[in-house]
Amino acid sequence: MSQNLAFVVPPLADPRQIGGHSFDFSRRVAVMAIVNRTPDSFYDRGATFALQSAIDRALEAVAAGADWVDVGGVPFGRGPVVSTAEELDRVIPLVEAIHTHSDVVISVDTTNAEVARLSIAAGAGVINDTSGLWDENMAGVIADSEAALVLTHSLGAPRSAIVGPQYADVTAAVTARLAELIERALNAGVRGDRLIIDPGHDLNKNTLHTLEITRRLEEVVALGPPTLVAVSNKDFIGEMLDRPRNERLEGTLAAAVVCITKGARIVRMHDVAAAVAAVRMTEGILGFRPPVYTRHNIEQGSGLV
């Protein structure tokens, strides 16, 4: 078990063009805001299910400094069946509205290739597939577009339950599965510079698994594509701190910062303003970003020590 918390530089040679923006992930971390149009979302429990509420939340996130906005119409966990038509009705108007009002990168959280195709046509620049290419047509849809694809480690069919998941070595299993997904995507024609990977914190994993993946995140980062981490308000934080979902901000920020030092370059977050501040401060400490201004002990004549 690795205990090394040294700063990790991911093996990314060139800036990535994603959703019409250039991201130099060797010196930048992107904040992805979460906006769910679902009545049963993990965190907000339907607060942005209404279209106008979702639009307002998305534009507030942009104003708070979000680099990306991730739109979802179906939660990851078990729940009522959501048809393709219903998912499209939830997602497409929101993508169109955000695209009309902002040039922010729009990501759509979907496991459905048809939803992905129409979302890209509506203005999405990223498809965030938490199922790991469960839909056999997903990679082909991405290959036929200019969109980026997030490949996520999870187990089983979308919205299925995995009770008591077991891993001999969870980080090795996650890394091997992501390597397999990268190969599948490349073989389907998806360009390598369009791929992003996500180890799937808490997805079909218990808290001990998720903590282990976080400790050893550099092993995931070493696969090559930019690494996204979705740690915001997850149950592993609640179980570590004994906090309900609405009291996990400090733990969320701590987990995100550790992941950044281990090489993560995209953080998916609910509390955008706090996340942007934590990320920009981390970038400054790592030497990626200069201060907005420097006044402290800079005044002329302050002398040398």
C-alpha positions in Angstrom: 0.0 0.0 0.0 1.5 3.3 -1.1 1.6 6.1 1.5 3.3 8.6 -0.8 1.5 12.0 -1.0 4.1 13.7 -3.2 2.9 15.9 -6.0 2.4 13.9 -9.2 2.7 15.4 -12.7 0.4 13.5 -15.1 2.0 12.3 -18.4 0.2 14.9 -20.6 2.4 16.4 -23.3 0.0 18.7 -25.2 -3.0 20.9 -24.4 -6.3 19.2 -24.9 -9.1 20.8 -27.0 -12.3 20.1 -25.2 -15.7 21.7 -25.9 -14.1 24.6 -27.8 -11.6 25.3 -25.0 -7.9 24.5 -24.7 -6.8 22.9 -21.4 -3.1 22.6 -20.5 -3.6 20.0 -17.8 0.1 20.1 -17.0 -0.6 23.5 -15.3 -4.3 23.7 -14.8 -7.2 21.9 -13.0 -10.7 22.2 -14.3 -13.7 22.5 -12.0 -16.8 20.6 -13.3 -20.1 21.8 -11.8 -22.9 19.3 -11.3 -26.4 20.1 -12.4 -28.9 17.2 -12.3 -32.4 17.3 -13.8 -33.7 14.4 -11.8 -36.2 14.2 -9.0 -34.1 11.6 -7.1 -30.5 12.9 -7.5 -28.0 11.7 -4.9 -27.3 15.1 -3.5 -29.9 17.8 -4.2 -32.9 15.5 -4.2 -34.6 17.3 -7.1 -33.7 20.9 -6.3 -32.8 21.5 -10.0 -35.4 19.1 -11.6 -37.4 22.0 -13.0 -35.8 23.3 -16.2 -35.5 27.0 -15.2 -34.0 25.9 -11.8 -31.4 23.8 -13.7 -30.6 26.6 -16.1 -30.2 29.1 -13.2 -27.9 26.7 -11.3 -25.8 26.1 -14.4 -25.3 29.8 -15.1 -24.6 30.5 -11.4 -21.9 27.8 -11.5 -20.4 29.5 -14.6 -20.4 32.9 -12.8 -18.7 31.2 -9.8 -15.9 30.1 -12.0 -16.8 26.6 -13.2 -14.8 25.5 -16.3 -17.4 22.8 -17.2 -21.0 22.1 -16.4 -22.0 18.4 -16.1 -25.7 17.8 -16.9 -27.5 14.6 -15.9 -31.0 13.2 -16.5 -30.6 9.8 -14.8 -28.9 9.1 -11.4 -26.2 6.5 -11.2 -27.9 4.5 -8.4 -31.0 2.3 -8.5 -34.4 3.9 -9.0 -37.4 4.2 -11.3 -36.8 3.4 -15.0 -36.1 6.5 -17.1 -36.9 6.0 -20.8 -34.7 7.4 -23.5 -37.4 9.8 -24.4 -37.7 11.1 -20.9 -34.0 11.4 -20.5 -33.8 13.4 -23.7 -36.6 15.6 -22.5 -34.7 16.3 -19.3 -31.2 16.8 -20.8 -31.5 18.4 -24.3 -33.4 21.6 -23.4 -30.9 22.2 -20.6 -27.9 21.7 -22.9 -29.4 24.0 -25.5 -30.1 26.7 -22.9 -26.6 26.6 -21.4 -25.1 26.6 -24.9 -27.1 29.6 -25.8 -26.1 31.7 -22.8 -22.5 30.6 -22.2 -19.4 29.1 -24.0 -18.7 26.9 -20.9 -17.8 23.3 -21.6 -21.0 21.3 -21.4 -20.7 17.6 -20.3 -23.6 15.2 -20.3 -23.7 12.4 -17.8 -25.4 9.5 -19.7 -24.9 5.8 -20.4 -27.2 6.0 -23.5 -25.6 6.4 -26.9 -28.6 8.0 -28.5 -28.8 10.6 -25.7 -25.1 11.2 -26.2 -25.5 11.7 -29.9 -28.3 14.2 -29.6 -26.6 16.0 -26.7 -23.5 16.5 -28.8 -25.7 17.9 -31.6 -27.3 20.3 -29.0 -23.9 21.6 -27.9 -22.3 19.2 -25.4 -18.5 18.8 -25.7 -18.1 15.9 -23.3 -20.0 12.7 -22.7 -19.5 11.4 -19.1 -20.3 7.7 -19.3 -20.4 6.3 -15.8 -21.2 2.8 -17.1 -17.9 2.2 -18.8 -19.2 1.8 -22.4 -22.1 -0.5 -21.4 -24.0 0.7 -24.5 -22.1 -0.9 -27.3 -22.8 2.1 -29.6 -21.4 4.7 -27.3 -17.8 4.6 -28.5 -18.9 4.9 -32.1 -21.0 7.9 -31.4 -18.0 9.6 -29.9 -15.7 8.6 -32.7 -18.1 10.2 -35.2 -18.0 13.5 -33.3 -15.5 16.0 -31.8 -16.7 15.3 -28.3 -14.5 14.0 -25.5 -15.4 10.8 -23.6 -15.1 10.1 -19.9 -14.4 6.4 -19.3 -15.4 5.4 -15.7 -14.8 2.3 -13.7 -18.0 0.8 -12.5 -19.5 -2.7 -12.4 -22.7 -4.2 -13.9 -25.5 -2.7 -16.0 -26.5 1.0 -15.4 -28.7 1.4 -12.3 -28.0 -2.1 -11.1 -27.0 -3.0 -7.6 -23.7 -4.5 -6.7 -23.9 -5.8 -3.1 -20.7 -6.2 -1.2 -18.2 -5.7 -4.1 -14.9 -7.6 -3.6 -11.5 -6.8 -5.0 -8.2 -8.5 -4.3 -6.5 -5.2 -5.1 -9.0 -2.5 -5.9 -6.5 -0.1 -7.5 -5.1 -2.7 -9.7 -8.6 -3.8 -10.7 -9.6 -0.3 -11.5 -6.5 0.5 -13.5 -6.8 -2.8 -15.5 -10.4 -2.1 -16.3 -9.7 1.5 -17.4 -6.9 0.3 -19.6 -9.3 -2.1 -21.2 -11.8 0.7 -21.8 -9.1 2.9 -23.3 -8.2 0.2 -25.7 -11.9 -0.4 -26.7 -12.4 3.3 -27.3 -9.3 3.6 -29.4 -10.2 0.5 -31.4 -13.6 2.1 -32.1 -12.0 5.1 -33.6 -12.1 7.5 -30.6 -9.0 9.7 -30.7 -6.6 9.4 -27.8 -6.7 13.1 -27.1 -10.5 12.9 -26.6 -10.3 10.4 -23.7 -10.6 11.2 -20.0 -10.6 8.5 -17.2 -12.4 8.4 -13.9 -11.7 5.7 -11.2 -15.3 5.9 -10.0 -15.0 6.9 -6.4 -17.8 5.0 -4.5 -19.2 3.5 -7.7 -19.6 -0.2 -6.8 -17.0 0.3 -4.1 -17.1 0.6 -0.3 -15.4 3.3 1.7 -12.2 1.4 2.2 -11.9 0.7 -1.5 -12.4 4.4 -2.3 -9.8 5.5 0.2 -7.3 3.1 -1.2 -7.9 4.3 -4.8 -7.4 7.9 -3.6 -4.1 7.0 -1.8 -2.9 5.3 -5.0 -4.4 7.6 -7.5 -1.1 8.2 -9.3 -1.4 4.6 -10.6 -4.6 5.5 -12.4 -3.1 8.8 -13.6 -0.2 6.9 -15.1 -2.5 5.4 -17.7 -2.2 8.7 -19.6 -5.5 10.4 -20.3 -6.5 13.3 -18.0 -8.0 11.9 -14.7 -11.4 13.1 -13.5 -12.4 12.6 -9.9 -16.0 12.7 -8.7 -15.6 12.9 -4.9 -18.2 15.6 -4.1 -20.3 14.7 -1.0 -19.8 11.0 -1.6 -20.6 8.4 1.1 -16.9 7.7 1.8 -16.7 11.2 3.1 -19.8 10.8 5.2 -18.5 7.5 6.7 -15.1 9.0 7.4 -16.5 12.1 9.1 -19.9 10.9 10.3 -21.6 13.6 8.3 -24.9 13.7 6.4 -24.8 14.7 2.7 -25.3 18.4 3.4 -22.4 18.6 5.8 -19.5 17.1 3.8 -18.0 20.2 2.2 -14.7 20.2 4.2 -14.2 16.5 3.5 -15.0 17.0 -0.1 -12.5 19.8 -0.5 -9.8 17.8 1.3 -10.4 14.8 -0.9 -10.3 16.9 -4.1 -7.0 18.6 -3.1 -5.3 15.3 -2.3 -6.5 14.0 -5.7 -5.0 17.0 -7.4 -1.6 16.5 -5.8 -1.8 12.9 -7.0 -2.4 14.0 -10.6 -6.2 14.5 -11.0 -6.9 17.4 -13.4 -10.7 17.6 -13.4 -12.8 17.7 -10.2 -16.5 17.2 -10.3 -18.1 19.3 -7.6 -21.5 20.4 -6.2 -20.2 23.5 -4.2 -18.7 25.4 -7.1 -17.5 28.6 -5.4 -15.7 26.7 -2.6 -14.3 24.2 -5.1 -12.9 27.0 -7.3 -11.2 28.7 -4.4 -9.7 25.4 -3.2 -8.5 24.4 -6.7 -7.0 27.8 -7.5 -5.2 27.9 -4.1 -3.8 24.4 -4.8 -2.7 25.5 -8.3 -0.8 28.4 -6.7 0.9 26.2 -4.1 2.0 23.8 -6.9 3.4 26.7 -8.9 0.8 26.6 -11.7 -0.8 29.9 -11.1 0.5 33.3 -9.9 -1.3 35.3 -7.1 -3.9 37.8 -8.3 -1.8 40.4 -6.5 1.2 40.6 -4.2 1.2 43.2 -1.4 2.1 41.4 1.8 5.7 42.4 2.8 6.2 43.8 -0.7 6.1 47.5 0.3 9.2 49.5 -0.7 11.7 49.9 2.1 10.6 46.9 4.1 14.2 45.8 4.2 15.9 42.4 3.9 15.9 39.8 6.7 
